[in-house]
């Protein structure tokens, strides 16, 4: 990789900070561009607390990716862009549609508009995208082979039928690893904005002759994850609830699953993509390649916090949620030689140890849930099912 300063949008966010720390270890200069959103950072962000402020190889610029003037201040100084800034959270996106679209789509458009119309030195863009663009993702049917079911309908969810059916024959299907060439079917506004980001970057960079790599991340977790944001990060939400002594509410039947990948593994993929040309022009899944049920994660966290709090399978559900997620890592292994290094057990040990050093946050989950109920995005009075 040629020398040059690296711009990280969302650089003071969870993933952005870990990327910055790794790049600094590799001797790179970074410019961190962040709006320091109160929902994530609190009303009075403590820059000194994150350990990056004041480092000789770090510059920090507080700005908004939606504003062309802010891009004009940061882009002329840098050679590479790692675009991580985004509004995140599936549930909240379903009623804050304009905010998510303006930040995620408008912010990316403002970046590309500058590159299309102004002189610059940008020689590569890394886009942090999301597995949410797949919707339900890949499943295998005994009759039809590999299939991609559509978003689950409210009628089936309301009757407690959680698993999707084969879209061709209607039989039961089993979740399998989703490859990058899978059918794309965003099931939330957040997912739709991430796919729009991908398309903007893919089309514009090809026209402008700028190499780009798109990283579709699974459920990223780890030390430094926001403990105050009730709309994203189920491990953070569960951890805070356990520390408060609250019951953990497991949606659906608790058997929905996710591919949890530690943030240090994600940071490595960004560094690898910056350094290598083999992934230029490619879209890559970033995950562990393993699925873990939400009930299992709740059990593992209870162990680490020494909690006896109950876990209740509530039968509640949220419109726009998917059932299962597993990443197919074939392409990223071939292009970047990537293998996840942090197991879920080790990652949870590290995460829980860090959480214990942080202040206990007030319970913001109840208010977030009420917002969903008020807007009809979650059913009221769901039956209480047996605990786990």
Buried (B, 14 or more C-beta within 10 A) or exposed (E): BEEBBBBBBBBBBBBBBBBBBBBBEEEBBBBBBBBBBEBBBEEEBEBEEBEBBEBEBBBBBEBBBBBBEBBEEBBEBBBBBBBBBBBBBBBBBBBBEEBBBBBBBBBBBBBBBBBEEEEBEBBBBBBBBBBBBBBBBBBBBEEBEBBBBEBBEEEEBEEEEBBBBBBEEEEEBEBBBBBBEBBBBBBBBBBBBBBBBBBBBBEBBEEBEBBBBBBBBBBBBBBBBBBBBBBBBBBBBBBBBBBEEBEBBBBBBBBBBBBBBBBBBBBBBBBBBBBBEBBBEBBBBBBBBBBBBBBBBBBBBBEBBEBEBEBBBBBBBBBBBBBBBBBBBBBBBEBBEBEBEBEBEEBBBBBBEBBEEBEEBEBBBEEBBEBBBEEEBBBEEBEEBEEB
